[in-house]
Amino acid sequence: MEEKLKQILRKLSDQGASYADIRLVERQWESILVKNDRLERNSESENQGFGIRVLYQGAWGFACSFEKTPAEMERVANEALKMARGASTAAGEKVTLAPQSPVQGRWKSPYKIDPFQVPKEQKIELLSASVKEMLIPGILVARAGLDFLKEKKIFASTEGSFTEQEFMYTGAGIESTAVEGEENQNRSYPNSFGGNFLQVGYEYLEGLKLVQNARRIAKEAVALLHAPQAPSGIMTVILDSSQVALQVHESCGHPTELDRVLGMELGFAGGSFLSPDKRGHFKYGSDKVTIVADATCPQGLGTFAYDDEGVPAQKTLLINRGNFEGYLSSRETAAKFNEKSNGTMRGDGWNSLPLIRMTNINLEPGDQSLDAMIKGTKEGLFLQTNRSWSIDDQRLNFQFGTEVAYEIKNGVLGKMYKNATYTGITPEFWGSCDAVGNKDHWELWGLPNCGKGEPVQTMFVGHGASPARFQNVRVGVGKW
Amino acid sequence: MVEVVGEQELVHLIEQGLSVAKVPQVEIVGLSKLLRVIRFANSTIHQPMEERNVSFFIRVLKDGKVGFSSVNGLDPKVLEEAIKRAEKNASLPQATPLIDRFADPKPVKSTDGYFEATGTTGSEALEEKVKQLFLRSKKGVSFAGVFWTMGAELAVANSNGVKLYHRWTSANCQTVATTGEFSGFSAQASPDVTKIKPEEIGDSAVERAIRFSESRELPPGEYECLLEEYAVAELLLYLSHMAFSADSVEEGRSIIGMKKGERVAHESVSFWDDGTNPLTFRIPFDVEGVPRKKVTFINKGIAADVVHDLSTAKRTGAESTGHALPQDYSEGPLPLHVEMGSGTSTKPDMIRSMKRGLLVTRFHYIREVHPLKTMVTGMTRDGVFLVENGEVVARVKNFRFTESILRAFTHVKAISKERKLVATDMDGGFPSAVLCPKVLVEKFTFTGSTKF
């Protein structure tokens, strides 16, 4: 295969391509969902193909196909070149690539138990037992799901890079929905929207204790039906680790994507307030806030050895003690600043053009225990587990909702509230962060649904975070 | 011009698959697509691409148990392996059967949704169209956006004798024109690419971007709002996810299910789904081989029906409405061809009738806040304008809104006569679009503001 790919690449070079690469990707999915008394989803999917990216006179072309025959590979290569030629005649800035030494290597996700070898009966039994625990009076829908993805990727470029990588992703989650009259409330574990996802094997499920947490979340969902509406006003909030992870994702991960900053996503997802003139000079948050992009973080969904341009995985400082320091970059975007790529280009399978994607965007742990943060709060809310999220196209004005909120009064957790929301402006919000939980509270979260690009690519990204406290936050938005 | 598969080969592969299956009830769906996408930004073509793919989705029914698998490619042996996996999955313990049997053959309304020009327009020709759009720049405005076309084929066959094939096309061009400080948006979608006029799209987006040279900051609050079709389509898309499917009713999150027969919107408001309307990206049957029925969700303000697949129909005693999607794409049935009924007004008439309000081009990043209250939050984007005493008088900085969609549609003042097809998704081989008018609502709640 290696020789075959090299032949195609050589031919593209001979035809005038200044750069080209090929990715071959094979994916195997298993997805099981038990909903109440039925096996709602029980699927196995396989998907494979290849994509060829060509740079010709400063313009890109990309074509891809499921059919890996020599004739089709040649046709696809020609199509990609043709598109690049056509694009090169349009006005506009020409693409140059930051230098990158060729790489050769193999990498595989470390894991103990291959989930695809675990009998399905065992998986269904685990999910059914979790659902059974959740189906208490007041619960209309109990869901428990597992997802496993194995991906093999081969990358080759005209510069001589050739890498082979194999990834194993495992995800699991349970959710209870309680309904009464016009009220509908959810509680999830370990996170909402399908649970948590890591680059691990089936061993992850053994420590997750889905069944043991099932009754608790069902009871909480039922209790929420009669809980008072979360208050409105300006107050202190403490976000749990999973909500901090999403806050980092939306308000730091996306705005530090250099393609967004340079207007390359303006037609769809939008731009970024973190313009180049702010780099090194802009107070993004308080001195408690340090955020890194770490593609080397063990078990993260954004962990790999090489990105889809053959750039080795790196750990990059984005926010250093509140100061805006760096971007997520590609070879194309880094070249505009005479820098080298920090290796964040990934495509969603064989049929997607690689884009700058978050790796593992982690909030570094602070020095406080969660207890100390609560005890140090006179009046506020402890917000847990995301329920909704929205942010503007410059990544400034955000609004989140959480599944549950708890009152904090004089340093003690009090009553439960429903329908909690909070809103803010990114730098003001992170500037109000006065405490970040210590490493004992730091957890790695995996988001399997980060959307970007057209057609929309769904990427697996990771976020490490501890609970964190923020002052003077506006809570309770909208007319309830 | 490369074709993906073609009717003969696609149907032949499926029939071959049915013949090798070892169980009496099998359903095989073939979905092929040829997608061409020209993405542009900073008035440069930066991400042109072409994708050729064919996928098969297999379901097996054995002793009331359903097994599912999917695979891509045209290798009969690979398809056979996938059928074996589905058979194995149908042997697993399942307490309650999802369905009793696959669909039986029913007459399907013949519709030709395939436009040769769309299917055969190559990437170079699309790039030329985008270059025409770039020429519409004024005052240094630059363009970002996408022009895509898709030709797709859907074939469904099962052991009960269902054997269906349909091919269709879709195309969409949309752009954000930006001065660096201000932006404007415009788009056109059609099954026929020749109906899409890049020049008009460029001019319209530029007009919105350069209309005023500065913008005013207004306080959040309740405003009368004229929502352009793009904004209406975004609201309808989210409402359809929240409330228009049978599983949303089962899960207690659908206002349509909770208030069936009751008034939930203004009497001038009707929403429905019609997969056979020639103005949309029509697909006359679903992946279970069931003909798509027209389903009305809200009829003159009254909550009515929701869409079903075979599974939700079995559980609720209803009939499938032909809105199933493959398990890989969706957990339950979904409408892909949502429409809102037109009114009698025009945009100039609606603006003239406004004393003080906002003209909203589009929304951004809408997310559900509370399903039964149909409450969502989101942002305005790419052109919000102040209307005073019947005239557009200023550009306004963007707002965040937190509002119940049906509360907004309860306070409708006027609806335009003209409707527009707004593409909402191109992925997965099932491009969805909303066909809707402009809507003037008496009040819409903005809960936050921005400095841009």
Chai-1 contact restraints between the chains, C-beta under 6 A:
chainA,res_idxA,chainB,res_idxB,connection_type,confidence,min_distance_angstrom,max_distance_angstrom,comment,restraint_id
A,D37,B,A95,contact,1.0,0.0,6.0,A-B,restraint_1
A,D37,B,T96,contact,1.0,0.0,6.0,A-B,restraint_2
A,R38,B,T96,contact,1.0,0.0,6.0,A-B,restraint_3
A,L39,B,Q94,contact,1.0,0.0,6.0,A-B,restraint_4
A,R41,B,Q327,contact,1.0,0.0,6.0,A-B,restraint_5
A,N42,B,F68,contact,1.0,0.0,6.0,A-B,restraint_6
A,N42,B,N89,contact,1.0,0.0,6.0,A-B,restraint_7
A,S43,B,F68,contact,1.0,0.0,6.0,A-B,restraint_8
A,S43,B,Q327,contact,1.0,0.0,6.0,A-B,restraint_9
A,E44,B,S69,contact,1.0,0.0,6.0,A-B,restraint_10
A,E44,B,R85,contact,1.0,0.0,6.0,A-B,restraint_11
A,S45,B,S70,contact,1.0,0.0,6.0,A-B,restraint_12
A,S45,B,D328,contact,1.0,0.0,6.0,A-B,restraint_13
A,E46,B,V71,contact,1.0,0.0,6.0,A-B,restraint_14
A,N47,B,N72,contact,1.0,0.0,6.0,A-B,restraint_15
A,G61,B,P48,contact,1.0,0.0,6.0,A-B,restraint_16
A,F62,B,M49,contact,1.0,0.0,6.0,A-B,restraint_17
A,A63,B,E50,contact,1.0,0.0,6.0,A-B,restraint_18
A,C64,B,E51,contact,1.0,0.0,6.0,A-B,restraint_19
A,S65,B,R52,contact,1.0,0.0,6.0,A-B,restraint_20
A,F66,B,N53,contact,1.0,0.0,6.0,A-B,restraint_21
A,F66,B,N72,contact,1.0,0.0,6.0,A-B,restraint_22
A,F66,B,G73,contact,1.0,0.0,6.0,A-B,restraint_23
A,E79,B,E50,contact,1.0,0.0,6.0,A-B,restraint_24
A,M83,B,P48,contact,1.0,0.0,6.0,A-B,restraint_25
A,M83,B,S123,contact,1.0,0.0,6.0,A-B,restraint_26
A,G86,B,E124,contact,1.0,0.0,6.0,A-B,restraint_27
A,G86,B,E127,contact,1.0,0.0,6.0,A-B,restraint_28
A,A87,B,I45,contact,1.0,0.0,6.0,A-B,restraint_29
A,A87,B,P48,contact,1.0,0.0,6.0,A-B,restraint_30
A,A90,B,I45,contact,1.0,0.0,6.0,A-B,restraint_31
A,A90,B,K131,contact,1.0,0.0,6.0,A-B,restraint_32
A,G92,B,S43,contact,1.0,0.0,6.0,A-B,restraint_33
A,G92,B,T44,contact,1.0,0.0,6.0,A-B,restraint_34
A,E93,B,T44,contact,1.0,0.0,6.0,A-B,restraint_35
A,K120,B,L92,contact,1.0,0.0,6.0,A-B,restraint_36
A,L140,B,G252,contact,1.0,0.0,6.0,A-B,restraint_37
A,V141,B,E251,contact,1.0,0.0,6.0,A-B,restraint_38
A,V179,B,G252,contact,1.0,0.0,6.0,A-B,restraint_39
A,E182,B,L372,contact,1.0,0.0,6.0,A-B,restraint_40
A,N184,B,G252,contact,1.0,0.0,6.0,A-B,restraint_41
A,N184,B,R253,contact,1.0,0.0,6.0,A-B,restraint_42
A,N184,B,P371,contact,1.0,0.0,6.0,A-B,restraint_43
A,N184,B,L372,contact,1.0,0.0,6.0,A-B,restraint_44
A,G263,B,A41,contact,1.0,0.0,6.0,A-B,restraint_45
A,G263,B,N42,contact,1.0,0.0,6.0,A-B,restraint_46
A,M264,B,A41,contact,1.0,0.0,6.0,A-B,restraint_47
A,M264,B,H46,contact,1.0,0.0,6.0,A-B,restraint_48
A,L266,B,A41,contact,1.0,0.0,6.0,A-B,restraint_49
A,L266,B,A144,contact,1.0,0.0,6.0,A-B,restraint_50
A,L266,B,V176,contact,1.0,0.0,6.0,A-B,restraint_51
A,G267,B,A144,contact,1.0,0.0,6.0,A-B,restraint_52
A,G267,B,G145,contact,1.0,0.0,6.0,A-B,restraint_53
A,G267,B,V146,contact,1.0,0.0,6.0,A-B,restraint_54
A,G267,B,V176,contact,1.0,0.0,6.0,A-B,restraint_55
A,N351,B,E51,contact,1.0,0.0,6.0,A-B,restraint_56
A,L353,B,Q47,contact,1.0,0.0,6.0,A-B,restraint_57
A,L353,B,M49,contact,1.0,0.0,6.0,A-B,restraint_58
A,S388,B,R367,contact,1.0,0.0,6.0,A-B,restraint_59
A,S388,B,E368,contact,1.0,0.0,6.0,A-B,restraint_60
A,S388,B,V369,contact,1.0,0.0,6.0,A-B,restraint_61
A,W389,B,R367,contact,1.0,0.0,6.0,A-B,restraint_62
A,S390,B,Y365,contact,1.0,0.0,6.0,A-B,restraint_63
A,S390,B,R367,contact,1.0,0.0,6.0,A-B,restraint_64
A,S390,B,T377,contact,1.0,0.0,6.0,A-B,restraint_65
A,S390,B,G378,contact,1.0,0.0,6.0,A-B,restraint_66
A,D392,B,M379,contact,1.0,0.0,6.0,A-B,restraint_67
A,D393,B,H364,contact,1.0,0.0,6.0,A-B,restraint_68
A,D393,B,R381,contact,1.0,0.0,6.0,A-B,restraint_69
A,N397,B,R400,contact,1.0,0.0,6.0,A-B,restraint_70
A,N397,B,G448,contact,1.0,0.0,6.0,A-B,restraint_71
A,N397,B,T450,contact,1.0,0.0,6.0,A-B,restraint_72
A,Q399,B,T377,contact,1.0,0.0,6.0,A-B,restraint_73
A,G401,B,V369,contact,1.0,0.0,6.0,A-B,restraint_74
A,T423,B,G448,contact,1.0,0.0,6.0,A-B,restraint_75
A,E454,B,R39,contact,1.0,0.0,6.0,A-B,restraint_76
A,E454,B,V146,contact,1.0,0.0,6.0,A-B,restraint_77
A,P455,B,M426,contact,1.0,0.0,6.0,A-B,restraint_78
A,P455,B,D427,contact,1.0,0.0,6.0,A-B,restraint_79
A,V456,B,D427,contact,1.0,0.0,6.0,A-B,restraint_80
A,V477,B,T402,contact,1.0,0.0,6.0,A-B,restraint_81
A,V477,B,T447,contact,1.0,0.0,6.0,A-B,restraint_82
A,G478,B,T402,contact,1.0,0.0,6.0,A-B,restraint_83
A,G478,B,T447,contact,1.0,0.0,6.0,A-B,restraint_84
